[in-house]
Amino acid sequence: MNTTPDSSTSKLPQFALILITIIWGGSFLTVQYGLNFSSPILFVAFRFAAAAIAVSLISWKYLKKFNLKEVWAGFCIGTVIALGYGTQTIGLKTITSSESAFLTALYVPLVPILLFLLFRKKPHVMTWLGALLAFVGLVFLTGNGFGAIHLEFGQIITILGSITIALEIILISYFAGRVNVRRVTVLQLIFASLLCFIIAPFIGENQLPQFHWSLILVLIGLGIASAVIQLVMNWAQRVVDPAQAAIIYSGEPVWAALFGRIAGERLPLLAILGGCLVVLGVMTSEWRPKFLKKK
């Protein structure tokens, strides 16, 4: 009897990550629209509260017998999610969804570099080349050409967000095979929401957003999308390593730019070139040419 898994089944985690990458790309524009009705950190807090409720409803039978390791994993991942999405959302107040997506994509070459800093896992030479291309792309994307980099606040805080998103991918892979995926997903979403509610007053967000049906619909939609994204990431990254996951996620700014274009966003030619270089750097960082492999 042949026990070899069907090729389509064995590739299912990769296909699932591609699908959530498309959803992720479309979320930038949705978040930017939602910011018309709410301040950034409170928006993220409500977004992940909705996501936590959504995951809890579809994972109810799994939500018992939490152990300390799962609580710790949920707290660690939830913290970087809150920081990553919080800074990204603040950035979306002043930059376009397309630019935000390209800047966020810098997390891809950052993943192996952070793996080296945290776990002494030596990056491949292509990682350094990809990081260099992404850096050049960043210079063009911010509209500075070959001159000195002069980043605006929205760009700086979005880049900081990309660092924490890189940490999120690393932490998800680190904990994925050691904990119950559904329980940790619920916990990380709850912690992310609570941390944003705690942070909000300290940065001047003291007033809850006014009730508006558009805001409710956006939060529900993003809550469901976030729930699906986090569940799939936690499930798929049990078998997909962080570097491969990162290269799949590199399609996110392309989809975001496409959705932004449809919505009427128009980036300058230099910024488009920068965005292309960022994506090229992302792809290069995970490319392993045969002539560089040791026999």
C-alpha positions as CSV (number, residue, x, y, z in Angstrom):
1,M,0.0,0.0,0.0
2,N,1.4,3.4,-1.0
3,T,1.7,5.7,2.0
4,T,3.3,8.6,0.1
5,P,1.2,11.7,0.8
6,D,-0.6,13.3,-2.2
7,S,1.5,16.3,-3.5
8,S,-1.4,18.7,-3.2
9,T,-1.9,17.7,0.4
10,S,1.7,18.0,1.2
11,K,1.7,21.5,-0.3
12,L,-1.5,22.5,1.6
13,P,0.3,24.6,4.3
14,Q,2.1,26.6,1.6
15,F,-1.1,27.1,-0.4
16,A,-2.8,28.2,2.9
17,L,-0.1,30.8,3.6
18,I,-0.4,32.2,0.0
19,L,-4.2,32.6,0.6
20,I,-3.7,34.5,3.9
21,T,-1.0,36.6,2.2
22,I,-3.7,37.8,-0.3
23,I,-6.1,38.6,2.6
24,W,-3.2,40.3,4.5
25,G,-2.5,42.5,1.5
26,G,-6.1,43.6,1.2
27,S,-6.2,44.5,4.9
28,F,-4.0,47.6,4.6
29,L,-6.6,49.5,2.6
30,T,-9.4,48.3,5.0
31,V,-7.4,49.5,8.1
32,Q,-6.8,52.8,6.5
33,Y,-10.5,53.3,5.9
34,G,-11.3,52.2,9.4
35,L,-9.0,54.9,10.8
36,N,-11.6,57.5,9.6
37,F,-13.7,56.4,12.6
38,S,-11.1,55.5,15.3
39,S,-7.7,56.3,16.8
40,P,-5.0,53.8,15.8
41,I,-4.2,51.8,19.0
42,L,-7.8,51.5,20.1
43,F,-8.7,50.4,16.5
44,V,-6.1,47.6,16.8
45,A,-7.4,46.7,20.3
46,F,-11.0,46.3,19.0
47,R,-9.7,44.5,15.9
48,F,-8.0,41.8,17.9
49,A,-10.8,41.6,20.5
50,A,-13.1,40.8,17.5
51,A,-10.5,38.3,16.2
52,A,-10.2,36.6,19.7
53,I,-14.0,36.2,19.8
54,A,-14.1,34.8,16.3
55,V,-11.3,32.2,17.1
56,S,-13.0,31.3,20.4
57,L,-16.3,30.6,18.7
58,I,-14.8,28.2,16.2
59,S,-12.3,26.6,18.7
60,W,-14.6,26.4,21.8
61,K,-14.1,22.6,22.4
62,Y,-10.3,23.1,22.5
63,L,-10.3,25.9,25.0
64,K,-9.7,24.0,28.2
65,K,-6.7,22.8,30.2
66,F,-4.4,25.7,29.3
67,N,-0.9,25.1,30.5
68,L,1.8,27.6,31.6
69,K,3.8,27.1,28.4
70,E,0.8,28.0,26.2
71,V,0.1,31.1,28.3
72,W,3.7,32.2,28.0
73,A,3.7,31.5,24.2
74,G,0.4,33.5,23.9
75,F,1.8,36.4,25.9
76,C,5.1,36.6,23.9
77,I,3.4,36.4,20.5
78,G,0.6,38.7,21.6
79,T,3.1,41.3,22.7
80,V,4.9,41.5,19.3
81,I,1.6,41.4,17.5
82,A,0.3,44.4,19.5
83,L,3.6,46.3,18.8
84,G,3.8,45.3,15.2
85,Y,0.2,46.0,14.2
86,G,0.0,49.0,16.5
87,T,3.0,50.8,14.9
88,Q,1.8,49.8,11.4
89,T,-1.6,51.2,12.0
90,I,-0.2,54.5,13.4
91,G,1.9,54.7,10.3
92,L,-1.2,54.3,8.1
93,K,-2.4,57.7,9.3
94,T,0.2,59.5,7.3
95,I,1.4,57.1,4.5
96,T,-0.5,55.2,1.8
97,S,-1.5,51.6,2.2
98,S,0.8,50.6,-0.7
99,E,3.8,52.3,0.9
100,S,3.0,50.8,4.3
101,A,2.9,47.3,2.7
102,F,6.3,47.7,1.0
103,L,7.9,49.0,4.2
104,T,6.3,46.2,6.2
105,A,7.8,43.7,3.8
106,L,11.3,44.5,5.1
107,Y,10.6,42.0,7.8
108,V,11.5,39.2,5.4
109,P,15.2,39.8,5.2
110,L,15.1,40.7,8.9
111,V,13.9,37.2,9.9
112,P,17.2,35.4,9.2
113,I,19.2,38.4,10.5
114,L,17.3,38.3,13.8
115,L,17.6,34.5,13.9
116,F,21.4,35.1,13.8
117,L,21.2,37.7,16.6
118,L,18.9,35.6,18.8
119,F,20.0,32.0,18.1
120,R,23.3,32.4,16.3
121,K,21.9,30.8,13.1
122,K,24.3,32.1,10.5
123,P,22.5,33.9,7.6
124,H,23.2,32.7,4.0
125,V,25.2,35.1,1.8
126,M,22.0,35.6,-0.3
127,T,20.3,37.0,2.8
128,W,22.9,39.8,3.0
129,L,22.4,40.5,-0.7
130,G,18.7,40.6,-0.3
131,A,18.9,42.9,2.7
132,L,21.2,45.2,0.6
133,L,18.6,45.3,-2.2
134,A,15.8,45.9,0.2
135,F,17.8,48.8,1.8
136,V,18.3,50.4,-1.6
137,G,14.6,49.9,-2.3
138,L,13.9,51.7,1.0
139,V,15.9,54.7,-0.1
140,F,13.9,54.9,-3.4
141,L,10.6,54.1,-1.7
142,T,10.9,57.1,0.7
143,G,11.5,59.4,-2.2
144,N,15.1,60.4,-1.5
145,G,16.8,58.9,-4.6
146,F,20.5,58.5,-4.1
147,G,20.6,61.1,-1.4
148,A,20.7,60.7,2.4
149,I,17.7,58.9,3.9
150,H,15.2,61.3,5.4
151,L,12.3,59.3,6.8
152,E,9.0,60.8,7.9
153,F,7.4,59.7,11.2
154,G,4.9,57.4,9.4
155,Q,7.7,55.6,7.6
156,I,9.9,55.2,10.7
157,I,7.2,53.7,12.8
158,T,6.2,51.4,10.0
159,I,9.8,50.1,9.7
160,L,9.8,49.6,13.5
161,G,6.6,47.6,13.1
162,S,8.3,45.4,10.4
163,I,11.0,44.4,13.0
164,T,8.3,43.2,15.5
165,I,6.5,41.3,12.7
166,A,9.8,39.5,12.0
167,L,9.9,38.6,15.7
168,E,6.3,37.4,15.4
169,I,7.2,34.9,12.6
170,I,10.2,33.7,14.6
171,L,8.2,33.2,17.8
172,I,5.3,31.4,16.0
173,S,7.7,28.9,14.5
174,Y,9.6,28.5,17.8
175,F,6.4,27.6,19.7
176,A,4.3,26.0,16.9
177,G,5.3,22.4,17.5
178,R,5.3,22.7,21.3
179,V,1.8,24.0,22.1
180,N,-1.9,23.6,21.1
181,V,-2.3,25.9,18.1
182,R,-5.9,26.9,18.8
183,R,-5.4,27.7,22.4
184,V,-2.3,29.7,21.8
185,T,-4.0,31.6,18.9
186,V,-6.8,32.7,21.2
187,L,-4.4,33.7,24.0
188,Q,-2.1,35.7,21.7
189,L,-5.1,37.6,20.3
190,I,-6.5,38.3,23.8
191,F,-3.1,39.5,25.0
192,A,-2.6,41.7,21.9
193,S,-6.0,43.3,22.5
194,L,-5.5,43.8,26.2
195,L,-2.0,45.3,25.7
196,C,-3.4,47.8,23.1
197,F,-6.2,48.8,25.5
198,I,-3.5,49.3,28.3
199,I,-1.2,51.3,26.0
200,A,-3.9,53.6,24.5
201,P,-4.3,56.0,27.4
202,F,-0.5,56.5,27.7
203,I,-0.3,57.8,24.2
204,G,-3.3,60.1,24.5
205,E,-6.1,57.8,23.2
206,N,-8.4,58.4,26.1
207,Q,-11.8,58.5,24.2
208,L,-13.5,55.5,22.8
209,P,-14.5,55.8,19.1
210,Q,-18.1,56.9,18.4
211,F,-20.5,54.2,17.3
212,H,-20.6,53.9,13.5
213,W,-21.9,51.0,11.4
214,S,-19.0,51.3,9.0
215,L,-16.5,50.9,11.9
216,I,-18.4,47.9,13.2
217,L,-18.4,46.2,9.8
218,V,-14.7,46.9,9.3
219,L,-13.8,45.6,12.8
220,I,-15.9,42.4,12.2
221,G,-14.3,41.9,8.8
222,L,-10.8,42.5,10.1
223,G,-11.5,40.4,13.2
224,I,-12.5,37.4,11.1
225,A,-9.5,38.0,8.7
226,S,-7.1,38.3,11.6
227,A,-8.5,35.1,13.2
228,V,-8.0,33.2,10.0
229,I,-4.5,34.6,9.4
230,Q,-3.3,33.8,12.9
231,L,-4.9,30.3,12.9
232,V,-3.4,29.5,9.5
233,M,0.1,30.9,10.4
234,N,0.2,28.9,13.6
235,W,-1.0,25.7,11.9
236,A,1.1,26.0,8.7
237,Q,4.3,27.0,10.4
238,R,4.5,23.7,12.2
239,V,5.8,22.3,8.9
240,V,6.9,25.4,7.0
241,D,10.2,26.8,8.3
242,P,10.4,30.6,9.1
243,A,12.5,31.4,6.0
244,Q,10.1,29.7,3.6
245,A,7.1,31.3,5.3
246,A,8.8,34.7,5.0
247,I,9.3,34.3,1.3
248,I,5.6,33.4,0.8
249,Y,4.6,36.4,2.8
250,S,6.7,38.6,0.5
251,G,3.7,38.6,-1.9
252,E,1.8,40.7,0.6
253,P,3.0,44.2,-0.6
254,V,2.3,43.2,-4.2
255,W,-1.3,42.4,-3.4
256,A,-1.6,45.5,-1.2
257,A,-0.2,47.7,-4.1
258,L,-2.7,46.0,-6.5
259,F,-5.7,46.7,-4.1
260,G,-4.4,50.2,-3.5
261,R,-4.1,50.8,-7.3
262,I,-7.7,49.7,-7.7
263,A,-8.8,52.1,-5.0
264,G,-7.0,55.0,-6.7
265,E,-3.7,55.2,-4.9
266,R,-0.8,56.4,-7.2
267,L,2.8,56.0,-6.0
268,P,5.5,58.1,-7.7
269,L,7.6,56.3,-10.2
270,L,10.7,56.4,-7.9
271,A,8.6,54.9,-5.1
272,I,7.3,52.1,-7.4
273,L,10.9,51.3,-8.3
274,G,11.8,51.2,-4.6
275,G,8.9,48.9,-3.9
276,C,10.1,46.6,-6.7
277,L,13.6,46.5,-5.2
278,V,12.2,45.7,-1.8
279,V,10.3,42.7,-3.2
280,L,13.3,41.7,-5.2
281,G,15.4,41.9,-2.1
282,V,12.8,39.8,-0.2
283,M,13.0,37.1,-2.9
284,T,16.8,37.3,-3.2
285,S,17.2,36.8,0.5
286,E,15.5,33.4,0.3
287,W,17.0,32.3,-3.1
288,R,19.6,29.5,-2.8
289,P,21.4,29.1,-6.2
290,K,22.8,25.7,-6.9
291,F,26.3,27.0,-7.6
292,L,26.6,28.3,-4.0
293,K,25.6,25.0,-2.5
294,K,28.4,22.8,-1.1
295,K,28.6,19.3,-2.5
